[in-house]
Amino acid sequence: MNPAPDTVLHEGQPRHGRYAGRIARIDWAGLQPRPGWLWRRLHHKRWHYVGLGNARLFIGVAIVDLGWTCTAFAYLFCRQQRRLLAQWRQDGLRGLQARVSDEPLDGAHSWFRGPRAALLLQHEADDRLRLHVRTPTLRVEAQLDLDGMSEPLLAIGPVDGGRVHATQKTTALAVQGWAEADGWRLALDDAHAAVDASNGLLARDTAWRWASAHAPGLGFNLQQGYFGGQENVLWLDGQAIALAAAHFQFDAAQPMSPWRVHTEDALLDLVFTPEGARAEDRNLGVAASHYVQPIGSFSGRVRASAMSPWRQVEGLVGVTEDHRSRW
């Protein structure tokens, strides 16, 4: 992949493609032709998501700006007990209770504040991201190390029914810190995290399937849905490798049964075994969503090219997701 550009636009047009490296800011203000104010307000979506895990647990945290409202969630899944020790979600008033930063990594400052709850993802001077979570059921204090990380993915591309989308995604980031839930205090110093910073002008009806798992020297991100194959990437030994279209084979009515995920270029072929899930169905009339995010492990094989030897994958902790939104 080519190095990441300085901006997502060139002379008013998106720089469509997949790139390796950090971008300072995702800013659509100069997009031409420029959509009207109301359309932008209803269709501009931003989110910052962090997933981190180890042999004992998986934590997922998200702050989401939907353009006309905002929401956030945080959960901790115990892999040993195969149950959620903490699960929290809250909606809020955009601008007053939440902000999602246009800066994906450098300079990132996303936050949510609500009754008895506060979330923060902030870039600090030592090139770390501070993750702070305080909810009635979960507390997290963690530092995610960006210094020396493998080059992240930057993907920019068109969206059917919308205009354009961009996402910056990292692979395994070293973690220091702790989490508290259900009377337990758990060290996170052997965990690894991945950050998803996404920002785009999306369609009102948006759906995707997603898979993500990361460890030192090996990680991947796959999506099938509204963004096509733009964000499909494999990290091997620090190198980011673009992948072809991904296919997800699973039973939507029984998401806790095994999933198979593979890519058309025959570089990735994995089976995902769920251990538990966070799921939610909401229907507010003007907006609705179906969401299930199983947590578990991937096994199978990956390789850097069609001529490269296979690398075996065994017990790689991560998530899949089946998501449909009218927003």
N, C-alpha and C positions, 0 to 999 in steps of 0.2 A: 504494500500500500504506500501511496505517496505521503510525504509529511503533511501534517495538518496545516491548513491556511490560517492567516491571521484573523480573517472574518468569514462569516457564513455567506456573505453576499459579495458580488463583484458587479459594479455598475448596475445595482438594483436587482440582479438575478442571482438565485441560489447557486452555490458551488456544489452541485450534486456530485456525490461520490463517497467513497470510504477512504479514510485517512488514518494514519498513526500519529499520535501526539496530542498534546493539550491545546485547547483553544481558550483564549482568555474570556470570551463572552459570546453568547448566542443572542443576537439582536436582529429582529426583523423590521426595525423602524424604516429602513431604506428600501424595502421591497417594492418593486414596480411590476404591474400597476398595484397601487396600494389599496387594500380593501378598506371599506368604510369602517367608521368607529364602532358601530353597533355589531357588525359582523365580526370584527376583531375581538370585541369583548366576549362574544358568545363562543367563539371558536379557538381562541388562544389558550392553550393548555400547557402548564409547566409542572414538573415534579422533580423532587430529589428523593431517591430511594437508596437505602443502605441495607444490604444483607450481609450478615456475618455469622460464621459457624465454626464449630470444632467437633470433636468426637462426642461431646456431651449435649450440645445445644445448638439452636439456630435462632437468630434474632432478625426480625424484619421491621424496618422503620421507614415511613414515607410521609412527606409533606407535599400536598397537591393543591395547585391553584387552577381552578376550573374556569377562570375568567369572570364568572358571575357569582361564585361562591368558593369556599376552600374546605379542605378536609385533611385529616391526618390519621395515621394509625401506627400502632406499635404492638409487637407481640414477642413472646419468648416461648419457644417450643423445646421441651426436654426430650432429647432423643433416647435417653435411657428409659424414661417412664412412658414415652410415646404419647405425650399429652401437652397441651398448652398450659404452661404455668401462669402466663399472663396474656391478656388480650384486651386492647383498648382501641377505641375509635371515637372521633369527635368531629363535628362540622363547625364551621365558624364564618365570620364575616371577613370577606377578602379585604386586605389592606389594614384592617384593624386587629385581626387575630392571627394573620399569617402573611408571610412573604416567601416566595420561592425565587431564589437568586438567578439572574441571567448568567452569572459566572459559575460554570460547572465545578471547577476545582480551585484554581487560583482565585483568591478573593471571594470564595463562596460564603454566603451568609443567609441561610434559610432558617426560618423559625415559625413556630406555632405556639400560641398561648391561649389557654382556655381555662375553665373552672377546674382547679386542682391539677392542672396539666401544663407542661412546658416542654417543647422539643427544640433543639438547636443543632444545626450542622454548620460549622464555621471554620474557615481556613485560618490557620495561625502562623505566626512568624517563622516557626521552625519547619515549615512545609508539612504540617500535619493538619488533618481535619479533626476538629473536636466534635464528638457526638455526645449530646446530653439529652437524656430522656427522663422526665419525671411525670408519672401518671399514678393514679391510685393503686395500680397493680404491678407496676414495673418501674425500676430505676436503672439507668445505664450511665456510666461515665467512661468514655473510651477515647483514645487517640488513634487515628488511622494514619499510617505513615505513607506519605506520597513520595518522599525522597528515595530515589533508587528504584522506583516501581517500573515494571514493564510499561512500554508506551501504551496509553489507552486508545481505544477506538473513538473516532469521530465519524459519524455517518450523517449525511445530509441528502434528503431526497424528497420527491413529490408524494402527495397523498391524495388518493381518489376521494372526491367529495369535500376535500379541504384544499390547502395550498401547498404547504411545505412543512417538513419536520426535521429536527436535528437532535442527535443524542450523543452524549459523551459517556463512555462506559470504561471502567477500570477492570483489571483482573486483580489477583490476590494482593491485598494490602495488609502488612503486618499490623497487629492490634495490640494495644496495651490498655488495661482498664478492668472494670468489673461490672456485673449486673446483679440486681436484687429482684427476686420474685418469689412469692409464695413462701416467705420465710427463709429462702436460700440466698446466700451471697456467693456468686460464681465468678472465678477469675477468667479473664478473656485473653490473657497474654499468649496463649497458644492458638488463638483464633485467627482467621483471615477474613477480610471484608472485601466487598465489591460495591462500587458506587455507580448509580445510574442517574444521570442528570439529563432530562429530556425536555424539549421546548419546541412547540410547533403550532401551526394553524390547522387544526384537525377537523374531520367531518363530524357532524352531529352523531351519527351512528358509527361507532368504532369498535373493532373486535381484534383480538390477537391471542395467539398461543406463544408461550415464552418458556425458555429453559436457561438456567444460569447456574454454574458451579465453578469454584475457584480454589486452587491450592498453589503453593510455590512451584513454578515450572510448568503448570498445566491448568488451563481454565478455558471456558467457552461461554459465548452468549448466542442464543438462537431465537429467532422470532418468525412466526408465520402469521400473516394478517395484514393490517393496514399499511405497514411499512415495507412489505415485500421481504426481500432478503438483504436489505441495506445494512442491517446491524448484525449479520451473522459473521462471527469471528472466532477463531481458535488461537489461544496463546500457548505456544510450546517453547520452553526454555528461553522465555523473554521475548520471543518474536511473535508479532501479531500477524495472523494469516487469514486472509479473506476467504469465507466459505460460500458455497453456492446455496440455492434455495433449500430450506429445511422442511422436513415432513414430520408430523406428530401423529403417531398411531396410538389411540387410547379410547377408552369408553367414557364418553362425557357423562353418562348416567352413573358410572362407578369410577370416579377419578382416583380412588385409592387402590385400584388394580394397577398392574405394571403399565408403563408407557414405553414406547419405542420412539426414539428420535434419531433421524439420520439426515444426511445432506446429499444432494444430487451429484456432487463431485466425488463421492465415495471417500471423503476424508474423515468422516465422523459417523460412527454407528454405535449407539448406546442404548441401554435399557435402564429406565429409572424405576426404582422400587420405593413407593411412598411409605412413610412411617407415620404421618399425620398430616393435618392440613388446617389452614385458616380459610374460611369460606364465608361468603355473605351475599345475600340477595336483597336488593333494595328497589322499591318502586315508589317514586315521589310524584308520579303523574307526568310532569314536564321532564323528568329525568329518571333513569333506571339503570341498574347494573346487575350483572351476574358475575361473581368473582369466586374462584377457588384457586388457592395456591398450596399444593401439596409440598411437604418438606420430606426429603429422603436422600437417597444416594444413587449415583450413576456408576454403571459398570459397562465395559465393552472395549472399544478400541478407537484410536484416532491416529492420524498421520499428517505430516506437513505437506506432502504432495503425493500424486499418484505413483511416483517412483520411489517414495520413501518407505522404510519399514514401518509396520504398525507399532504403535505404543499402546500397551495394555492399560486400561483404566479399571480400578477396583475401589469401590466404596467411597467415591468422591462426593462429599456432601454438597447439596444444592437444592434448587426448587424448580418446579414447573408451574405453569399458570394457564388457566383458561378464563378469559375475561371478555365480556361483552358490555358495552356502555352505550346509552343514549344520553348525551350530555351537551 
